[in-house]
Amino acid sequence: MIRHVRYHGVQIWTHFNPKIDKIMSKSQTTPPKMGNNGGTAFVRINGKRIYLGKFGSTEAKQNYARCIAEWAITNTAEPGQPAFAVGSITVDALTIAFLEHSRKHTRSHYHGHRSAVKILLRLYSGITVDAFTPKCLAAVQHEATQQVVKKTGKPYTRQFCNILTKYIKQMFRWGVTQELVSPVTADALKYVPALQRGRTEAPETIPRQDVPNSVVDATLPHMWPTVATMVQIQRWAVMRPNEVCRMRVCDIDMGRSDGIWLYCPPDHKGAWRGHGRIIPLGKPEQALLTPYLKQASVDEAIFINQNGRQYTTKVYTGAIGRAIEIANRSLPDDQKIPHWTPYQLRHAGVTELAFENDGNLDVARAVAGQRSLAVAQGYNHADLKIAIEQAKRRGKPESPESEEIV
């Protein structure tokens, strides 16, 4: 049976059994309850009745708990058994299950996962997962290099193509844990190498550059007041864009005796590793935040857009881009503001802190909340800035005081 569906914005032609389709795309979100059939306990999972023992007995309760635990992670039809043979489902069915998992548990990578599976299904929709070989993945990898970004028309970069390939490998490994994919199939995909510099037609990613303070200051008057406030707070506190978007009153400790506020974002980039994140807020940030704190509820976002919704990183970035466009309409060509994003503010903050401390990254690393100097170095452009200053000094004549008296 072939049926077209649109799931998570991805067009999928389902070639698999309708029963499997129903299990994969419409799985229950609440645990099935225990029933009583003439004194015998049972539970119905995926349309199949499983008997657990005498109703009310310890044995029935234990069997029910085990069934629900396995149902929660695999949607199996009975304890210890998959709902269908491992490796027999199609790539389409695996995609549906993985996107649902990604939307719930790995939201920061969800859009990247969608981009990866769109390319995958364009080439291999309908085949079983066991038929997906390393050669198939290499073909998907090559197809990714032929794609272009819709907004700009620029081709996907080599680094982004490698990320999409990694996501597909990740999906098949996840399928092994759900007993949907054979370990042999998933393991074979790891031998597909990443695209190498100079050995592919895909272009290189342009390193993200700092945005000068003069450019930010020229853009601020053209921004919506809330966005301008967010930009200044992010710049001074060297935050990530999502950290300033998600600020809530309940996450800010304002009771310290030294007058410094501490902002503890509950959800941040390193949270899944168990890392904490504490952002000190000084007097300038406090002065900007105070009017918004009076208007916001304790457990709601401080910064709300014109539609009454919390700012997301995408909306925040778009608001800055629109402000630049508005400003450039009235500016002559030699004074137009170059395009920049809030991600560049963090890079600029790390560079500025390193430059002020003679290239020492310890202060910059601590303020930015980075765990290692190696990570901080990737954000730091202070070395070049210091070298440029030294080059400027070499061109200046020495002062009379420094000359030796003969």
C-alpha positions in Angstrom: 0.0 0.0 0.0 1.4 3.4 -1.0 0.1 6.5 0.8 1.3 10.1 0.8 1.6 11.8 4.2 3.2 15.1 5.4 4.8 14.6 8.8 6.8 17.3 10.6 6.9 19.3 7.4 8.6 16.3 5.6 6.8 14.7 2.5 6.8 10.9 3.0 5.4 8.2 0.7 4.6 5.3 3.0 5.2 2.0 1.4 4.9 0.0 4.6 2.1 -2.0 6.3 -0.8 0.2 7.5 -0.7 -1.5 10.9 3.0 -0.4 11.2 2.1 3.0 9.9 -0.4 3.4 12.7 2.0 2.2 15.4 4.8 4.5 14.3 2.9 7.7 13.5 0.1 7.6 16.1 1.6 6.0 19.1 -0.1 6.6 22.4 1.0 9.5 24.6 -0.5 8.2 27.9 0.2 4.7 29.4 -2.6 2.2 28.7 -4.5 1.2 31.9 -4.7 -2.2 33.5 -8.0 -4.0 32.9 -9.9 -6.8 34.7 -11.2 -9.7 32.7 -13.0 -12.1 35.1 -10.4 -11.7 37.8 -7.4 -11.8 35.4 -5.5 -8.6 34.9 -4.6 -7.5 31.4 -3.3 -4.5 29.4 -3.9 -3.6 25.8 -0.9 -2.4 23.9 -0.9 -1.6 20.1 -4.2 -3.5 19.8 -3.0 -6.6 21.5 -4.2 -7.8 24.9 -1.5 -9.0 27.2 -2.5 -11.0 30.3 -0.6 -10.2 33.5 -1.9 -12.7 36.1 -4.5 -12.5 38.9 -6.0 -9.1 39.2 -4.7 -7.3 42.3 -1.8 -9.7 42.8 1.9 -8.7 43.2 2.7 -10.7 40.1 0.1 -8.7 38.0 1.4 -5.4 39.3 5.0 -6.3 38.5 4.1 -7.5 35.0 2.1 -4.4 34.4 5.0 -2.1 35.5 7.4 -4.0 33.2 5.0 -3.7 30.2 4.5 0.0 30.7 8.3 0.6 31.1 8.9 -1.2 27.8 6.0 0.5 26.1 7.3 3.9 27.1 10.6 3.4 25.3 9.8 1.0 22.4 6.0 0.7 22.0 6.4 -3.1 21.9 3.4 -5.3 21.6 4.4 -7.6 24.4 7.2 -7.8 27.0 10.6 -8.3 25.5 9.3 -8.5 21.9 9.4 -5.9 19.2 6.1 -4.9 17.5 7.6 -6.1 14.1 10.8 -7.7 12.9 14.0 -5.8 13.4 15.1 -4.2 10.1 11.9 -4.9 8.3 10.4 -1.4 8.5 11.1 1.2 5.8 13.3 4.2 6.0 10.1 6.2 6.0 8.8 4.6 9.2 12.1 5.0 10.9 12.1 8.7 9.9 8.6 9.2 11.4 9.6 7.6 14.7 12.9 9.5 14.9 11.4 12.9 14.1 8.8 12.4 16.9 11.7 11.5 19.3 13.7 14.5 18.1 10.9 17.0 18.6 10.4 15.9 22.2 14.0 15.2 23.4 16.5 17.0 21.1 14.7 20.2 20.2 17.9 22.1 19.4 18.7 19.7 16.6 15.1 19.1 15.4 15.3 21.4 12.4 18.7 19.9 11.4 17.2 16.4 11.6 14.3 17.4 9.3 16.8 18.8 6.7 18.7 15.6 6.8 15.8 13.2 6.4 14.3 15.3 3.5 17.4 14.5 1.5 17.4 10.9 2.6 13.8 10.3 1.6 14.3 12.0 -1.8 16.6 9.2 -2.7 15.6 6.2 -0.6 11.9 6.4 0.3 10.4 3.0 0.4 13.4 0.8 1.0 13.8 -1.2 4.2 16.4 0.0 6.8 18.4 -3.2 6.3 18.8 -2.3 2.6 20.4 1.1 3.5 24.1 0.5 3.0 27.2 2.7 3.4 27.0 3.3 -0.4 23.5 4.7 0.1 24.7 7.1 2.8 27.5 8.2 0.5 24.9 9.0 -2.1 22.9 11.0 0.3 26.0 12.9 1.4 26.7 13.8 -2.3 23.1 14.9 -2.8 23.5 17.2 0.2 26.4 19.0 -1.6 24.0 19.8 -4.5 21.4 21.6 -2.3 21.2 25.3 -1.8 19.8 27.6 0.9 16.4 28.9 -0.2 16.8 32.4 1.2 20.3 33.1 -0.2 20.6 30.6 -3.1 24.1 29.7 -1.7 25.1 26.0 -1.7 25.3 24.0 1.5 28.8 24.2 3.0 31.1 21.2 3.5 30.7 21.5 7.3 26.9 21.5 7.1 26.8 18.5 4.8 28.9 16.6 7.3 26.5 17.6 10.0 23.6 16.3 8.0 25.4 13.0 7.4 26.1 12.7 11.1 22.4 13.2 11.8 21.5 10.2 9.6 24.0 8.0 11.3 22.6 9.2 14.6 19.0 8.2 13.4 20.1 4.7 12.6 21.9 4.3 15.9 18.8 5.4 17.7 16.8 2.9 15.7 19.0 0.1 17.2 18.0 1.2 20.7 14.4 0.9 19.7 14.8 -2.5 18.1 13.9 -1.0 14.7 17.4 -1.3 13.0 19.9 -4.1 13.1 23.2 -3.2 14.9 25.1 -4.4 11.9 23.3 -2.0 9.6 23.9 1.0 11.9 27.5 0.1 12.6 28.4 -0.2 8.9 27.4 3.5 8.3 30.2 4.8 10.6 32.7 3.8 7.9 31.4 6.5 5.5 34.0 9.3 5.9 33.3 13.0 6.3 33.9 15.3 3.4 37.4 16.6 3.4 38.6 20.1 2.7 39.7 20.5 -0.9 38.2 17.1 -1.9 34.6 18.2 -2.5 32.8 20.9 -4.5 31.0 22.0 -1.4 32.3 25.4 -0.2 33.8 26.1 3.2 32.0 27.8 6.0 33.0 31.4 6.5 34.2 31.8 10.1 31.9 34.0 12.2 33.5 37.4 12.8 33.1 39.9 15.6 30.6 42.7 15.2 32.3 46.1 16.0 30.7 48.2 18.7 30.3 51.1 16.3 28.1 48.9 14.0 25.9 47.8 16.9 25.6 51.4 18.2 24.6 52.5 14.7 21.8 49.9 14.5 20.3 50.4 18.0 18.3 53.5 17.2 16.4 51.6 14.4 15.5 48.6 16.6 12.3 48.0 18.5 13.0 49.1 22.1 12.8 45.6 23.5 15.2 44.2 20.9 17.6 47.1 21.6 17.5 46.2 25.3 18.2 42.6 24.6 21.1 43.4 22.4 22.8 45.6 25.0 22.3 43.1 27.8 23.7 40.3 25.6 26.7 42.4 24.6 27.7 43.3 28.1 27.0 39.9 29.8 28.5 37.9 26.8 25.4 35.7 26.7 24.2 33.3 24.0 21.2 34.6 22.1 18.8 31.9 23.5 19.9 32.8 27.1 18.8 36.4 26.7 15.6 35.3 25.0 14.6 33.0 27.8 15.2 35.3 30.8 12.6 35.0 33.5 12.2 36.9 36.8 12.4 33.6 38.8 15.8 32.8 37.3 17.4 36.0 38.6 18.8 36.2 42.1 18.6 39.9 43.1 19.2 39.5 46.9 23.0 39.6 47.0 24.7 42.1 49.3 27.3 43.1 46.8 24.7 44.5 44.4 25.3 42.0 41.6 22.4 40.0 40.2 23.0 36.3 39.2 21.0 35.0 36.3 20.8 31.1 36.2 19.2 30.0 32.9 17.4 26.7 33.5 18.0 25.5 29.9 21.3 26.2 28.1 23.8 24.6 25.7 25.7 22.6 28.3 22.7 21.6 30.5 22.5 18.1 28.9 26.1 17.5 30.1 25.1 18.4 33.7 27.0 21.8 33.5 25.6 24.8 35.4 25.5 28.3 34.0 25.5 31.4 36.1 25.6 34.9 34.5 26.5 37.9 36.7 24.5 41.1 35.8 26.1 44.4 36.7 24.6 47.9 37.1 24.1 48.7 33.4 22.2 45.4 32.8 20.2 45.9 35.9 19.1 49.4 34.8 17.9 48.1 31.5 16.1 45.1 33.0 14.3 46.9 35.9 11.4 48.4 33.8 10.7 44.9 32.2 10.8 43.1 35.6 7.9 45.3 36.9 5.8 44.2 33.9 6.7 40.5 33.7 5.2 37.6 35.7 7.5 35.6 37.9 7.6 32.5 35.8 7.1 34.0 32.3 9.7 35.4 29.8 10.8 39.0 30.5 11.1 40.0 26.9 7.9 39.7 24.9 7.5 40.6 21.2 4.8 42.7 19.6 2.6 39.6 19.2 2.7 39.0 23.0 5.0 35.9 22.6 8.4 35.1 24.0 11.3 35.9 21.7 13.0 32.9 20.1 16.5 33.1 18.7 15.1 33.1 15.2 12.7 35.9 15.8 15.4 37.9 17.7 17.8 37.5 14.8 15.1 38.5 12.3 14.3 41.6 14.3 17.9 42.7 14.1 18.0 42.0 10.4 14.9 44.1 9.8 16.4 47.0 11.8 19.5 47.0 9.6 17.3 47.0 6.4 15.3 49.9 7.7 18.4 51.9 8.6 20.1 51.2 5.2 17.1 52.6 3.3 18.0 56.2 4.2 21.8 55.8 4.4 24.2 56.5 1.5 26.1 53.6 0.1 29.3 54.4 1.9 27.6 54.5 5.3 25.3 51.5 5.1 25.3 49.1 8.1 26.7 45.7 7.3 24.5 42.7 8.2 25.2 41.1 11.6 23.5 38.6 13.9 23.3 38.2 17.7 25.7 35.3 17.5 28.5 37.7 16.6 27.9 39.7 19.8 29.2 36.8 21.9 32.3 36.4 19.7 32.9 40.2 20.0 32.6 40.0 23.8 35.1 37.1 24.1 37.5 38.9 21.8 37.2 42.2 23.8 37.8 40.5 27.1 40.8 38.6 25.8 42.3 41.8 24.3 41.8 43.8 27.5 43.8 41.1 29.4 46.7 40.9 26.9 45.4 37.8 25.2 44.8 35.9 28.4 41.7 33.8 27.8 40.9 32.9 31.4 38.8 35.9 32.1 37.0 35.6 28.8 36.3 31.9 29.3 34.9 32.5 32.8 32.6 35.4 31.7 31.4 33.5 28.7 30.7 30.3 30.8 32.9 28.1 28.7 34.5 25.0 30.2 37.8 24.9 28.4 40.3 27.3 26.9 40.1 25.4 23.6 36.4 26.3 23.3 37.1 29.9 24.2 39.9 30.1 21.6 37.4 29.3 18.9 35.5 32.5 19.8 38.6 34.6 20.3 40.0 36.9 17.6 42.1 39.0 20.0 45.4 37.5 18.8 45.0 39.2 15.4 43.8 42.4 17.1 47.0 42.5 19.3 49.2 41.7 16.3 47.6 44.6 14.3 48.2 47.0 17.2 51.9 45.9 17.3 52.2 46.5 13.6 50.8 50.1 14.0 53.4 50.8 16.7 56.2 49.7 14.4 55.3 52.5 12.0 55.4 55.3 14.6 58.6 57.3 15.2 60.2 56.9 18.7 59.6 59.8 21.1 62.6 62.1 22.0 62.5 60.8 25.6 63.4 57.4 24.5 66.5 58.4 22.6 69.8 57.9 24.3 71.8 61.0 25.2 75.3 60.9 23.7 
